Amino acid sequence: MTLRDAAMLALFQEYGPMDYQKSPSVFNADYRDFGDHDYGVVAAAAGHAKDEAIIAAGIYNATSTNDKSGAFFNNPKNPSFVERGNDVYKAGKITGTAN
């Protein structure tokens, strides 16, 4: 696993710092779409292609109790938001650097 991939996993894993829909005591589905969009942005910024990000998300999702009925074991709602986040970043609408 590359350092880039390890960082993505650490950020977006269940209860990780960028898992917006879960905290140790609360599940908030209102943040699902935002989290998927943000994942797409960060994946693009890390150099991942859209398909790589969606497949990686599905592989991670396959180990969970979440809906796996979509392509690559994703929740069917997730890939479109990952794609949008990736597109927004690649269009230059979101820029920045890590501190």
N, C-alpha and C positions, 0 to 999 in steps of 0.2 A: 504494500500500500504506500502510495506516495504521501509526502507531507501535506500536499494540497488536499488529497482525498481524506486524510486523517483529520484535517482541520474542518472540512465540510461535515464529516461525521460527528465530530465533537460539537459543532455549532447546532446542528439540526436534529441530533438524536432526541429520543423521547425525554422530555423534561430538560433538554439542553437550553442554552441561553437564547436560542432563536426558535424554540418550539413555542410559538405564541398561543397555541390553543390549549396547552396543558400546563398545569402547575401541580405540585404534589397533592393538592386537595380539590382542584377544580378542572373540569373540562369545559372549554368555551368554544363551541363550533363556530361562533361568529368570526373567529380569527382564522379559520381554515383557509379561505381563499387568499387572504393577505399573506399567510405563511407560505402558501404554495407560490405566490407571485414573488415574494421576497427570496425564496429558495432559488427561483429561476434567475433573479438578478444576481445573487451571490455566485451561483454556479457559472453564469456567463462571465462575471468578473474574474473568476478563478480559471477561466479558459476552457470550461466544459461546453461542448456542443449541446444543443437542445436535446437531441436524442440520448446523449450520454446522461444528462441530468434526469430525464424521465425514466430511463432504464434503472439508474442507480436508486432513484426514489422508490421504484417498484420493488427492487430487490430488498431494500430496507423494509418496505411495507409488508413484504411477504412473511417477515418474521413477527408481525404484529397481529392483533385481533381485528384490525381495521378491514373495511371493505376491500377485497382484492379482485373484484369482478372485471376490472378494466385491463387494458393492455399492460403487459409486463407486471402484473399483480398490483397495479395502481388502483386506487379508488377512481372510478370513471370521471369524477369531477376534477381531479387534480391536474392532469397533464395540460389542459388548456391554460390554467393559471401559471404553470411553470413556463410554458411557451411564451405567454404574454410578458412575464418578467424578463425572460431572456431577450425577447424582441425589444423591449423598452431600453434595456442596458445597451444592446448592440446598436440601437439607433442614436445613442449618445444622450438620451434624455435623463440618465442617471449617471453621474460621474463622482469620483472621489477616490481617495486612497486610504489605506489602513494606517492608523497611527501607531 
